[in-house]
Amino acid sequence: MSDTAPRVVLVHGAVERKSGFDRVLPLLEDLDVTTYDRRGHGDRWEEGPASLGADIDELLAVVGRRRATVVGHSLGGLVVLGASLQRPEQFAAIGLFETAIPWGDWWTARDRASMMNEIDHNAAAAHEGPAAQRLRLEVAWASCRNEVLDAFSAPFRWQDATVPVVTGFGASSRGNSARDASIVADAYGIAAVVLDDAGHRAHWSAPGAFADFVRRCVRYGGAPA
C-alpha cells in the first residue's frame, strides 16, 4: 500500500466489535483502513461501560493529525458526527450508515421508549446467555444504554457539520435508523445511499455494498477511491 493511500477509520456500532468489519477489509486493501474496539466492546469489554463523550474523545485520538474519512455504523455514527463537530479539520468526510438521531424533533416519546425497551430486553437476555459470553454482553449492552441516554440529552447540534457528509441505509431496513438516514441526508441537501440486498448490518450481509459505501465517502471527501 502506498503511503499516500487515502486514510479511512471505521467505527462499529453498539454491541459490535472491530472484527465485524473483517468481511469488508479485504475489499478495501488499497486504502489505509483503521478499525478499533470501542470501550466496553470486543477485547475492551473490561474497560466499559462506555459513554458517548468518552467515545468521541477517543475517536479524535485515533484519527490523530492525519486527516481521514471516518465511517460509522449505527450508534458508531453518533461518535463520528460528534467528533467531526469538535475537530472538523481532522475529517476529510464522514459516513453515517443507519445512524439514528434519537433527539431529533421527529422522534416521539413512544419511539424513545421503544428503543429503551429493546435495549433492556436484550440486556436481560444477555443474563441468560452462555457464561463465557455473559459478562462481555452485559457490559456491551450497558455501554449501549449509556450512549443512548447520552443521545437523548441532545449532546450536540447534528445539523452543524461542516465536513462532507454521506448517509446510507440498507434496502431491506425498516427501522428508525433507516428513516433517519434519509432525514439527515435531506437536511444536508444530499441523497441517502441505498444499499441493495442489505439490512442494518450491511457490513455482515453485504460487505461488497458496504465497501462501495466507504469508497463513496472517500470520493466525497475529495480523494480517489
C-alpha positions as CSV (number, residue, x, y, z in Angstrom):
1,M,0.0,0.0,0.0
2,S,1.2,3.5,-0.9
3,D,2.0,5.9,1.9
4,T,-0.4,8.3,0.1
5,A,-3.3,5.9,0.1
6,P,-6.5,7.6,1.4
7,R,-6.9,7.1,5.2
8,V,-10.2,5.6,6.5
9,V,-11.3,4.9,10.0
10,L,-14.3,2.5,10.5
11,V,-16.3,2.9,13.8
12,H,-18.5,0.0,14.8
13,G,-21.9,0.3,16.3
14,A,-23.5,-0.9,19.6
15,V,-22.8,-4.4,20.9
16,E,-20.4,-5.0,18.0
17,R,-16.6,-5.0,17.7
18,K,-13.9,-4.2,15.1
19,S,-13.9,-7.7,13.8
20,G,-17.4,-7.0,12.4
21,F,-15.7,-5.3,9.5
22,D,-13.5,-8.3,8.7
23,R,-15.6,-9.1,5.6
24,V,-15.2,-5.6,4.3
25,L,-11.4,-5.1,4.9
26,P,-10.2,-7.3,2.0
27,L,-12.3,-5.2,-0.4
28,L,-10.5,-2.0,0.8
29,E,-6.9,-3.2,0.6
30,D,-5.8,-0.2,-1.5
31,L,-6.9,2.2,1.3
32,D,-5.2,2.8,4.7
33,V,-8.0,1.5,6.9
34,T,-8.0,1.6,10.7
35,T,-10.5,-0.3,12.9
36,Y,-10.7,-0.5,16.7
37,D,-12.8,-1.8,19.5
38,R,-14.7,1.0,21.3
39,R,-14.5,0.9,25.0
40,G,-16.8,-1.7,26.6
41,H,-16.9,-3.8,23.4
42,G,-14.8,-6.6,21.9
43,D,-11.4,-7.1,23.6
44,R,-12.0,-3.9,25.6
45,W,-15.1,-5.1,27.4
46,E,-13.5,-4.8,30.8
47,E,-12.9,-1.0,30.3
48,G,-16.7,-0.4,30.0
49,P,-19.4,0.7,30.2
50,A,-18.7,3.4,27.8
51,S,-20.2,6.9,27.3
52,L,-20.8,8.9,24.2
53,G,-18.5,11.7,25.2
54,A,-15.6,9.4,26.1
55,D,-16.0,7.6,22.7
56,I,-15.9,10.9,20.9
57,D,-12.7,11.9,22.7
58,E,-11.1,8.5,21.9
59,L,-12.0,8.7,18.2
60,L,-10.3,12.1,17.9
61,A,-7.2,10.5,19.3
62,V,-7.5,7.5,16.9
63,V,-7.7,9.9,13.9
64,G,-4.9,12.0,15.2
65,R,-3.3,14.6,12.9
66,R,-3.6,12.8,9.6
67,R,-7.0,13.6,8.1
68,A,-9.2,10.7,7.5
69,T,-12.6,9.7,6.0
70,V,-14.4,8.3,9.0
71,V,-17.4,6.0,8.6
72,G,-19.6,5.0,11.5
73,H,-22.2,2.2,11.6
74,S,-25.4,2.8,13.6
75,L,-24.6,4.2,17.0
76,G,-21.0,4.5,15.9
77,G,-22.1,7.2,13.5
78,L,-23.0,9.4,16.5
79,V,-19.4,9.1,17.7
80,V,-18.2,10.1,14.2
81,L,-20.6,13.0,13.9
82,G,-19.8,14.4,17.4
83,A,-16.1,14.1,16.8
84,S,-16.3,15.8,13.4
85,L,-18.1,18.8,15.0
86,Q,-15.4,19.2,17.6
87,R,-12.4,18.9,15.2
88,P,-13.6,19.3,11.6
89,E,-10.0,19.8,10.3
90,Q,-9.3,16.2,11.1
91,F,-12.0,14.8,8.9
92,A,-11.9,14.7,5.1
93,A,-15.5,13.4,5.1
94,I,-17.8,11.3,7.3
95,G,-20.2,8.5,6.5
96,L,-23.2,7.6,8.6
97,F,-24.7,4.3,7.9
98,E,-28.1,3.8,9.5
99,T,-27.3,6.3,12.3
100,A,-30.3,7.3,14.3
101,I,-30.6,10.8,15.8
102,P,-32.9,10.0,18.8
103,W,-33.1,13.6,20.0
104,G,-34.4,14.7,16.6
105,D,-37.7,16.6,16.8
106,W,-39.3,13.9,14.6
107,W,-38.7,11.3,17.3
108,T,-41.7,10.7,19.6
109,A,-41.7,9.7,23.2
110,R,-43.0,6.3,22.0
111,D,-40.1,6.0,19.7
112,R,-37.6,6.6,22.5
113,A,-39.5,4.3,24.9
114,S,-39.4,1.5,22.3
115,M,-35.7,2.0,21.8
116,M,-35.0,1.7,25.5
117,N,-37.3,-1.3,25.8
118,E,-35.4,-3.1,23.1
119,I,-32.1,-2.4,24.8
120,D,-33.4,-3.5,28.2
121,H,-34.9,-6.7,26.7
122,N,-31.6,-7.6,25.0
123,A,-29.6,-6.8,28.2
124,A,-31.9,-9.1,30.2
125,A,-31.4,-11.8,27.6
126,A,-27.7,-11.5,28.0
127,H,-28.0,-12.5,31.7
128,E,-29.4,-15.8,30.5
129,G,-26.7,-16.5,27.8
130,P,-23.6,-18.7,28.0
131,A,-21.4,-18.0,30.9
132,A,-18.4,-17.4,28.7
133,Q,-20.1,-14.5,26.9
134,R,-22.4,-13.2,29.7
135,L,-20.1,-10.6,31.2
136,R,-19.0,-9.3,27.8
137,L,-22.6,-8.9,26.6
138,E,-23.7,-7.3,29.8
139,V,-21.0,-4.6,29.6
140,A,-21.7,-4.1,25.9
141,W,-25.4,-3.6,26.4
142,A,-24.7,-1.3,29.4
143,S,-22.5,0.7,27.1
144,C,-25.2,0.9,24.6
145,R,-27.7,2.0,27.2
146,N,-25.4,4.8,28.5
147,E,-24.8,6.1,25.0
148,V,-28.4,6.1,24.0
149,L,-29.3,8.0,27.2
150,D,-26.5,10.5,26.4
151,A,-28.0,10.9,22.9
152,F,-31.5,11.6,24.4
153,S,-29.9,14.7,26.0
154,A,-29.1,16.2,22.6
155,P,-25.3,16.2,23.1
156,F,-24.6,18.3,20.0
157,R,-26.3,20.1,17.1
158,W,-26.0,17.4,14.4
159,Q,-27.1,20.0,11.8
160,D,-23.9,22.0,12.2
161,A,-21.5,19.6,10.5
162,T,-19.2,21.4,8.1
163,V,-17.4,18.4,6.6
164,P,-18.8,16.5,3.7
165,V,-21.4,14.0,4.9
166,V,-22.7,10.8,3.3
167,T,-25.6,8.8,4.8
168,G,-26.9,5.4,3.8
169,F,-29.2,2.6,4.7
170,G,-30.0,-1.0,3.6
171,A,-32.9,-1.5,1.2
172,S,-34.4,-4.1,3.5
173,S,-34.2,-2.0,6.6
174,R,-37.5,-0.6,8.0
175,G,-36.5,0.8,11.4
176,N,-35.9,4.3,12.7
177,S,-32.2,4.2,11.8
178,A,-33.0,3.8,8.1
179,R,-35.6,6.5,8.3
180,D,-33.2,8.9,10.0
181,A,-30.6,8.3,7.2
182,S,-33.0,9.9,4.7
183,I,-34.0,12.7,7.1
184,V,-30.4,13.6,7.8
185,A,-29.5,13.4,4.1
186,D,-32.3,15.8,3.3
187,A,-31.1,18.3,5.9
188,Y,-27.6,18.3,4.3
189,G,-29.1,18.6,0.8
190,I,-27.9,15.2,-0.4
191,A,-29.5,11.9,-1.3
192,A,-29.1,8.9,1.1
193,V,-27.3,6.0,-0.4
194,V,-29.4,2.8,-0.6
195,L,-27.6,-0.5,-0.4
196,D,-29.4,-3.2,-2.3
197,D,-29.7,-6.7,-0.7
198,A,-28.6,-5.2,2.6
199,G,-30.1,-4.6,6.0
200,H,-29.0,-2.8,9.1
201,R,-25.8,-4.9,9.5
202,A,-24.7,-4.4,5.9
203,H,-21.1,-4.9,6.7
204,W,-22.0,-8.5,7.5
205,S,-24.7,-9.3,5.0
206,A,-23.5,-7.3,2.0
207,P,-19.8,-6.5,2.5
208,G,-19.3,-5.6,-1.1
209,A,-22.0,-3.0,-1.0
210,F,-20.7,-1.6,2.3
211,A,-17.2,-1.3,0.9
212,D,-18.7,0.6,-2.0
213,F,-20.4,2.9,0.5
214,V,-17.0,3.5,2.2
215,R,-15.4,4.3,-1.2
216,R,-18.2,6.8,-2.0
217,C,-17.4,8.6,1.3
218,V,-13.7,8.7,0.4
219,R,-14.5,10.2,-3.0
220,Y,-16.9,12.7,-1.5
221,G,-14.1,13.9,0.7
222,G,-12.0,14.6,-2.4
223,A,-9.7,11.6,-2.6
224,P,-9.7,9.0,-5.4
225,A,-11.1,5.6,-4.2
